[in-house]
Structures are given as C-alpha cells and as structure tokens.
Amino acid sequence: MMRVHFGGRIFELGPVSDEVREKIMTEKNLETLKKWHKLVAKAESMEEFLKAM
C-alpha cells in the first residue's frame, strides 16, 4: 500500500507493484525523490502517479 505523509496529511493510493517499489527504493537522486513525493501527494490514483512518474 502506498502511504505518504505530506503536509501533515496521510495519502493512500493503493497497492504498489514490486517493480515500482524497487524503482523508488533504489533511486539515489534526491531531487527525483522530492518530485515523486509531491506527485504522489497530488495524485488521485496510483495510475495517475505512475503516469506522472
């Protein structure tokens, strides 16, 4: 389950595939991780987040 804390709120978008989990966990670029963090907080669904990612 993708659960993100952002601005004092918790966002849940649904299950995360092993492939996406691996991509996130192995990302080393802090700017990319910050971008993804903002994207997931704005996304209405996991599909929307993955498209923007």
Distance bins in CASP14 RR format, pairs under 12 A and 6 or more apart:
PFRMAT RR
TARGET T0000
AUTHOR 0000-0000-0000
RMODE 2
METHOD distances of the structure
MODEL  1
1 10 0 0 0 0 0 1 0 0 0 0 0
1 11 0 0 0 0 0 1 0 0 0 0 0
1 12 1 0 0 1 0 0 0 0 0 0 0
1 13 0 0 0 0 1 0 0 0 0 0 0
1 14 1 0 1 0 0 0 0 0 0 0 0
1 15 1 0 0 1 0 0 0 0 0 0 0
1 16 1 0 0 1 0 0 0 0 0 0 0
1 17 0 0 0 0 0 1 0 0 0 0 0
1 21 0 0 0 0 0 1 0 0 0 0 0
1 46 0 0 0 0 1 0 0 0 0 0 0
2 10 0 0 0 0 0 1 0 0 0 0 0
2 11 1 0 0 1 0 0 0 0 0 0 0
2 12 1 0 0 1 0 0 0 0 0 0 0
2 13 1 0 1 0 0 0 0 0 0 0 0
2 14 1 0 1 0 0 0 0 0 0 0 0
2 15 1 0 0 1 0 0 0 0 0 0 0
2 16 1 0 1 0 0 0 0 0 0 0 0
2 17 0 0 0 0 0 1 0 0 0 0 0
2 20 0 0 0 0 1 0 0 0 0 0 0
2 21 0 0 0 0 1 0 0 0 0 0 0
2 24 0 0 0 0 1 0 0 0 0 0 0
2 36 0 0 0 0 0 1 0 0 0 0 0
2 37 0 0 0 0 0 1 0 0 0 0 0
2 39 0 0 0 0 0 1 0 0 0 0 0
2 40 1 0 0 1 0 0 0 0 0 0 0
2 41 0 0 0 0 0 1 0 0 0 0 0
2 43 0 0 0 0 1 0 0 0 0 0 0
2 45 0 0 0 0 0 1 0 0 0 0 0
2 46 1 0 0 1 0 0 0 0 0 0 0
2 47 0 0 0 0 0 1 0 0 0 0 0
2 48 0 0 0 0 0 1 0 0 0 0 0
2 49 1 0 0 1 0 0 0 0 0 0 0
2 50 0 0 0 0 0 1 0 0 0 0 0
2 53 0 0 0 0 0 1 0 0 0 0 0
3 9 0 0 0 0 0 1 0 0 0 0 0
3 10 1 0 0 1 0 0 0 0 0 0 0
3 11 1 0 0 1 0 0 0 0 0 0 0
3 12 1 0 1 0 0 0 0 0 0 0 0
3 13 0 0 0 0 1 0 0 0 0 0 0
3 14 0 0 0 0 1 0 0 0 0 0 0
3 15 0 0 0 0 0 1 0 0 0 0 0
3 16 0 0 0 0 1 0 0 0 0 0 0
3 40 0 0 0 0 1 0 0 0 0 0 0
3 41 0 0 0 0 0 1 0 0 0 0 0
3 46 0 0 0 0 0 1 0 0 0 0 0
4 10 1 0 0 1 0 0 0 0 0 0 0
4 11 1 0 1 0 0 0 0 0 0 0 0
4 12 0 0 0 0 1 0 0 0 0 0 0
4 13 1 0 0 1 0 0 0 0 0 0 0
4 14 0 0 0 0 0 1 0 0 0 0 0
4 16 0 0 0 0 0 1 0 0 0 0 0
4 24 0 0 0 0 0 1 0 0 0 0 0
4 33 0 0 0 0 0 1 0 0 0 0 0
4 36 0 0 0 0 1 0 0 0 0 0 0
4 37 1 0 0 1 0 0 0 0 0 0 0
4 38 0 0 0 0 1 0 0 0 0 0 0
4 39 0 0 0 0 1 0 0 0 0 0 0
4 40 1 0 1 0 0 0 0 0 0 0 0
4 41 1 0 0 1 0 0 0 0 0 0 0
4 42 0 0 0 0 0 1 0 0 0 0 0
4 43 0 0 0 0 1 0 0 0 0 0 0
4 46 0 0 0 0 0 1 0 0 0 0 0
4 49 0 0 0 0 1 0 0 0 0 0 0
5 11 1 0 0 1 0 0 0 0 0 0 0
5 12 0 0 0 0 0 1 0 0 0 0 0
5 37 0 0 0 0 1 0 0 0 0 0 0
5 40 0 0 0 0 0 1 0 0 0 0 0
5 41 0 0 0 0 1 0 0 0 0 0 0
6 12 0 0 0 0 0 1 0 0 0 0 0
6 13 0 0 0 0 0 1 0 0 0 0 0
6 34 0 0 0 0 0 1 0 0 0 0 0
6 36 0 0 0 0 0 1 0 0 0 0 0
6 37 1 0 0 1 0 0 0 0 0 0 0
6 38 1 0 0 1 0 0 0 0 0 0 0
6 39 0 0 0 0 0 1 0 0 0 0 0
6 40 1 0 0 1 0 0 0 0 0 0 0
6 41 1 1 0 0 0 0 0 0 0 0 0
6 42 0 0 0 0 1 0 0 0 0 0 0
6 43 0 0 0 0 0 1 0 0 0 0 0
7 37 0 0 0 0 0 1 0 0 0 0 0
7 38 0 0 0 0 0 1 0 0 0 0 0
7 41 1 0 0 1 0 0 0 0 0 0 0
7 42 0 0 0 0 0 1 0 0 0 0 0
8 41 0 0 0 0 0 1 0 0 0 0 0
9 40 0 0 0 0 0 1 0 0 0 0 0
9 41 1 0 0 1 0 0 0 0 0 0 0
9 42 0 0 0 0 0 1 0 0 0 0 0
10 40 0 0 0 0 0 1 0 0 0 0 0
10 41 0 0 0 0 0 1 0 0 0 0 0
11 37 0 0 0 0 0 1 0 0 0 0 0
11 38 0 0 0 0 0 1 0 0 0 0 0
11 39 0 0 0 0 0 1 0 0 0 0 0
11 40 1 0 0 1 0 0 0 0 0 0 0
11 41 1 0 1 0 0 0 0 0 0 0 0
11 42 0 0 0 0 1 0 0 0 0 0 0
11 43 1 0 0 1 0 0 0 0 0 0 0
11 44 0 0 0 0 0 1 0 0 0 0 0
11 45 0 0 0 0 0 1 0 0 0 0 0
11 46 0 0 0 0 0 1 0 0 0 0 0
11 48 0 0 0 0 0 1 0 0 0 0 0
11 49 0 0 0 0 1 0 0 0 0 0 0
12 40 0 0 0 0 0 1 0 0 0 0 0
12 41 0 0 0 0 0 1 0 0 0 0 0
12 43 0 0 0 0 0 1 0 0 0 0 0
12 44 0 0 0 0 0 1 0 0 0 0 0
12 45 0 0 0 0 0 1 0 0 0 0 0
12 46 0 0 0 0 1 0 0 0 0 0 0
12 49 0 0 0 0 0 1 0 0 0 0 0
13 20 0 0 0 0 0 1 0 0 0 0 0
13 36 0 0 0 0 0 1 0 0 0 0 0
13 39 0 0 0 0 0 1 0 0 0 0 0
13 40 1 0 0 1 0 0 0 0 0 0 0
13 41 0 0 0 0 1 0 0 0 0 0 0
13 42 0 0 0 0 0 1 0 0 0 0 0
13 43 1 0 0 1 0 0 0 0 0 0 0
13 44 0 0 0 0 1 0 0 0 0 0 0
13 45 1 0 0 1 0 0 0 0 0 0 0
13 46 1 0 1 0 0 0 0 0 0 0 0
13 47 0 0 0 0 1 0 0 0 0 0 0
13 48 0 0 0 0 1 0 0 0 0 0 0
13 49 1 0 1 0 0 0 0 0 0 0 0
13 50 0 0 0 0 1 0 0 0 0 0 0
13 52 0 0 0 0 0 1 0 0 0 0 0
13 53 0 0 0 0 0 1 0 0 0 0 0
14 20 0 0 0 0 0 1 0 0 0 0 0
14 40 0 0 0 0 0 1 0 0 0 0 0
14 43 0 0 0 0 0 1 0 0 0 0 0
14 44 0 0 0 0 0 1 0 0 0 0 0
14 45 0 0 0 0 1 0 0 0 0 0 0
14 46 1 0 1 0 0 0 0 0 0 0 0
14 47 0 0 0 0 0 1 0 0 0 0 0
14 48 0 0 0 0 0 1 0 0 0 0 0
14 49 0 0 0 0 1 0 0 0 0 0 0
14 50 0 0 0 0 0 1 0 0 0 0 0
15 21 0 0 0 0 1 0 0 0 0 0 0
15 45 0 0 0 0 0 1 0 0 0 0 0
15 46 1 0 0 1 0 0 0 0 0 0 0
15 47 0 0 0 0 0 1 0 0 0 0 0
15 50 0 0 0 0 0 1 0 0 0 0 0
16 22 0 0 0 0 1 0 0 0 0 0 0
16 23 0 0 0 0 1 0 0 0 0 0 0
16 24 1 0 0 1 0 0 0 0 0 0 0
16 25 0 0 0 0 0 1 0 0 0 0 0
16 36 0 0 0 0 0 1 0 0 0 0 0
16 40 0 0 0 0 0 1 0 0 0 0 0
16 46 1 0 0 1 0 0 0 0 0 0 0
16 49 0 0 0 0 1 0 0 0 0 0 0
16 50 0 0 0 0 1 0 0 0 0 0 0
16 53 0 0 0 0 0 1 0 0 0 0 0
17 23 0 0 0 0 1 0 0 0 0 0 0
17 24 0 0 0 0 0 1 0 0 0 0 0
17 46 0 0 0 0 1 0 0 0 0 0 0
17 47 0 0 0 0 0 1 0 0 0 0 0
17 49 0 0 0 0 0 1 0 0 0 0 0
17 50 0 0 0 0 1 0 0 0 0 0 0
18 24 0 0 0 0 0 1 0 0 0 0 0
18 25 0 0 0 0 0 1 0 0 0 0 0
19 25 0 0 0 0 0 1 0 0 0 0 0
19 26 0 0 0 0 0 1 0 0 0 0 0
19 50 0 0 0 0 0 1 0 0 0 0 0
19 53 0 0 0 0 0 1 0 0 0 0 0
20 26 0 0 0 0 0 1 0 0 0 0 0
20 27 0 0 0 0 0 1 0 0 0 0 0
20 36 0 0 0 0 0 1 0 0 0 0 0
20 40 0 0 0 0 0 1 0 0 0 0 0
20 46 0 0 0 0 1 0 0 0 0 0 0
20 47 0 0 0 0 0 1 0 0 0 0 0
20 49 0 0 0 0 1 0 0 0 0 0 0
20 50 1 0 0 1 0 0 0 0 0 0 0
20 53 0 0 0 0 1 0 0 0 0 0 0
21 27 0 0 0 0 0 1 0 0 0 0 0
21 46 0 0 0 0 0 1 0 0 0 0 0
23 29 0 0 0 0 0 1 0 0 0 0 0
23 32 0 0 0 0 0 1 0 0 0 0 0
23 33 0 0 0 0 0 1 0 0 0 0 0
23 36 0 0 0 0 1 0 0 0 0 0 0
23 49 0 0 0 0 0 1 0 0 0 0 0
23 50 0 0 0 0 1 0 0 0 0 0 0
23 53 0 0 0 0 1 0 0 0 0 0 0
24 32 0 0 0 0 1 0 0 0 0 0 0
24 33 1 0 0 1 0 0 0 0 0 0 0
24 35 0 0 0 0 0 1 0 0 0 0 0
24 36 1 0 0 1 0 0 0 0 0 0 0
24 37 0 0 0 0 1 0 0 0 0 0 0
24 39 0 0 0 0 0 1 0 0 0 0 0
24 40 0 0 0 0 1 0 0 0 0 0 0
24 49 0 0 0 0 0 1 0 0 0 0 0
24 50 0 0 0 0 0 1 0 0 0 0 0
24 53 0 0 0 0 1 0 0 0 0 0 0
25 33 0 0 0 0 0 1 0 0 0 0 0
25 36 0 0 0 0 0 1 0 0 0 0 0
26 32 0 0 0 0 0 1 0 0 0 0 0
26 33 0 0 0 0 0 1 0 0 0 0 0
27 33 1 0 1 0 0 0 0 0 0 0 0
27 34 0 0 0 0 0 1 0 0 0 0 0
27 35 0 0 0 0 0 1 0 0 0 0 0
27 36 1 0 0 1 0 0 0 0 0 0 0
27 37 0 0 0 0 0 1 0 0 0 0 0
27 53 0 0 0 0 0 1 0 0 0 0 0
29 35 0 0 0 0 1 0 0 0 0 0 0
29 36 0 0 0 0 0 1 0 0 0 0 0
30 36 0 0 0 0 0 1 0 0 0 0 0
30 37 0 0 0 0 0 1 0 0 0 0 0
31 37 0 0 0 0 0 1 0 0 0 0 0
31 38 0 0 0 0 0 1 0 0 0 0 0
32 38 0 0 0 0 0 1 0 0 0 0 0
32 39 0 0 0 0 0 1 0 0 0 0 0
32 53 0 0 0 0 1 0 0 0 0 0 0
33 39 0 0 0 0 0 1 0 0 0 0 0
33 40 0 0 0 0 0 1 0 0 0 0 0
33 53 0 0 0 0 0 1 0 0 0 0 0
34 40 0 0 0 0 0 1 0 0 0 0 0
34 41 0 0 0 0 0 1 0 0 0 0 0
35 41 0 0 0 0 0 1 0 0 0 0 0
35 42 0 0 0 0 0 1 0 0 0 0 0
35 49 0 0 0 0 0 1 0 0 0 0 0
35 52 0 0 0 0 1 0 0 0 0 0 0
35 53 0 0 0 0 1 0 0 0 0 0 0
36 42 0 0 0 0 0 1 0 0 0 0 0
36 43 0 0 0 0 0 1 0 0 0 0 0
36 49 0 0 0 0 1 0 0 0 0 0 0
36 50 0 0 0 0 0 1 0 0 0 0 0
36 52 0 0 0 0 1 0 0 0 0 0 0
36 53 1 0 0 1 0 0 0 0 0 0 0
37 43 0 0 0 0 0 1 0 0 0 0 0
37 49 0 0 0 0 0 1 0 0 0 0 0
37 52 0 0 0 0 0 1 0 0 0 0 0
37 53 0 0 0 0 0 1 0 0 0 0 0
38 49 0 0 0 0 0 1 0 0 0 0 0
38 52 0 0 0 0 1 0 0 0 0 0 0
38 53 0 0 0 0 0 1 0 0 0 0 0
39 45 0 0 0 0 0 1 0 0 0 0 0
39 46 0 0 0 0 0 1 0 0 0 0 0
39 48 0 0 0 0 1 0 0 0 0 0 0
39 49 1 0 1 0 0 0 0 0 0 0 0
39 50 0 0 0 0 1 0 0 0 0 0 0
39 51 0 0 0 0 1 0 0 0 0 0 0
39 52 1 0 1 0 0 0 0 0 0 0 0
39 53 1 0 0 1 0 0 0 0 0 0 0
40 46 0 0 0 0 1 0 0 0 0 0 0
40 48 0 0 0 0 1 0 0 0 0 0 0
40 49 1 0 1 0 0 0 0 0 0 0 0
40 50 0 0 0 0 1 0 0 0 0 0 0
40 52 0 0 0 0 1 0 0 0 0 0 0
40 53 0 0 0 0 1 0 0 0 0 0 0
41 48 0 0 0 0 0 1 0 0 0 0 0
41 49 0 0 0 0 1 0 0 0 0 0 0
41 52 0 0 0 0 0 1 0 0 0 0 0
42 48 0 0 0 0 1 0 0 0 0 0 0
42 49 0 0 0 0 1 0 0 0 0 0 0
42 52 0 0 0 0 1 0 0 0 0 0 0
42 53 0 0 0 0 0 1 0 0 0 0 0
43 49 1 1 0 0 0 0 0 0 0 0 0
43 50 0 0 0 0 1 0 0 0 0 0 0
43 51 0 0 0 0 1 0 0 0 0 0 0
43 52 1 0 0 1 0 0 0 0 0 0 0
43 53 0 0 0 0 1 0 0 0 0 0 0
44 51 0 0 0 0 0 1 0 0 0 0 0
44 52 0 0 0 0 0 1 0 0 0 0 0
45 51 0 0 0 0 1 0 0 0 0 0 0
45 52 0 0 0 0 0 1 0 0 0 0 0
46 52 0 0 0 0 0 1 0 0 0 0 0
46 53 0 0 0 0 0 1 0 0 0 0 0
47 53 0 0 0 0 0 1 0 0 0 0 0
END
